[in-house]
Amino acid sequence: MGNMGQDDRTTIQAVLAGDRNAYGSLVIRHSRMLFRLAYRMTGNEADADDVVQEAFLRGFQKLETFEARANFGTWIYRIAVHCALDKLHSRRRELARQVSEENDPEQDAVQVADTAPGPEQLTFSAEIGTLGELAMQALTAMERTAFVLRHMEDRNTDEIAAALNVAPNTAKQTVYRAVQKMRKRLAILRVTA
Amino acid sequence: MTQTEHLNTEVLVEMYYDEAAPGQHESARKHLQDCAECATAYRGLENDLKTLWTLEAPERGEDYGAQMWRRVAMALPAAAPSPRSVPRPAWKWRPWMWMGLSYAAGCAVLASSAFYVGARWEHRQHLKREAARAAEPQPAAPQKPKVVVVVLGDHLDRSERLLVELKHADPESSEQDWPLRDEARGLLAANQVFRDDAEKSGDETMAQALDKLQQLLEELANQPGGLNAASLEHLQQQMANEGLLFKVRVLRSKNPLRDASVRVVANGGKV
């Protein structure tokens, strides 16, 4: 990590000096890590690819604000978290809009989609072992992000708080709330399946 | 925390993720050993979290980073991010710069010399052309015809005076010859114009009177050998027969357009 951090700093200096292509080595070095995070947060390969791309684009535009003593991997990771959050929010808005149009095309009001799975969906999902994914649909974007960072990315409370720009106690409560919601949804899914 | 107080779910979650404070963690672990109910709750949580969702991201190949860079590079803005401070290298004089400076000065002198020689040569050529042009005979400038503005009322006044002088001219005297002829020639062009205008406008009285006047003026102006007693008497008789003086006086006094009808004619008898 030390050598990688040094390499990253050298590369960043080159990019800031005008060598645009040098940014490519940063992308190559950190893409797979960001993809793993993005996939866990979005649950979708195409969305994950978009999140990775958007994260590196934002990183390029904000590179001048990067502190030389910071770790680029951590920095770009946080950017990717926010990109994934944005993706989740936009996906939820799109879903709500579709539900509204299906219910009443004449009605302009946006309705919130009911993410509870139906019986057929539950049976199918249980068969292919995606109970967890269905359970996560009960979470808000913030809760899902906090849970992924805690449960899958093994980030501690301080890191989650920094990534989400919230207080540590808020981050801890968000993880707890996510766990509670998922366990309830999981209990229902097990009974139904 | 006492032995009788059960662990809440929040603490259990903290324990699972190993996030409880050190003292709290030890106390909670000891409680779990002694409290079957809490131990069962913790195992349930542990089971859920372990089996809840083991979503593993699809493995991406080694070339994933390169593929992503191609995507990113296409979407990148044209300019590189602006650096916070890229110090410009300080300018410093170098000995080899004398060579460049000498070369530049030499080029400047050469260019100035070429410009000066060219300007002098061009000046000499210009003087030669001017001298040759002055030696050539200059073609006579075309003479512009003199034109005069005549008003119908003035024309009739002059015509009346001419006719009065002609009526009272002495055939035995030769002093009246040249002034009458010159005045007649001066009236010819204007009379022809106003006669044509009268014909076009359908003013037959005017047209007929000016036509008779035209014949008289032409004979008076173009009398071969000048006026003599016989020719003068002939013109006086012609004028009297036509009642020309009377007609001109009537036209001069009655015509409402005498001051409004203005024409431009060539001086000397041509329109």
Interface residues (C-beta under 8 A of the other chain):
Chain A: V15 L16 A17 G18 D19 R20 N21 Y23 G24 V27 I28 R29 H30 S31 R32 F35 R36 Y39 R40 G43 E45 A48 D49 V52 Q53 F56 L57 F60 Q61 K62 L63 E64 L131 G132 E133 A135 M136 R150 H151 M152 N156 T157 K172 V175 Y176 V179 Q180 M182 R183 L186
Chain B: T9 E10 V13 E14 Y17 E19 L45 D48 L49 L52 W53 T54 L55 A57 P58 R60 Y64 G65 A66 M68 W69 R71 V72 A73 A75 L76 P77 A80 P81 S82 P83 R84 V86
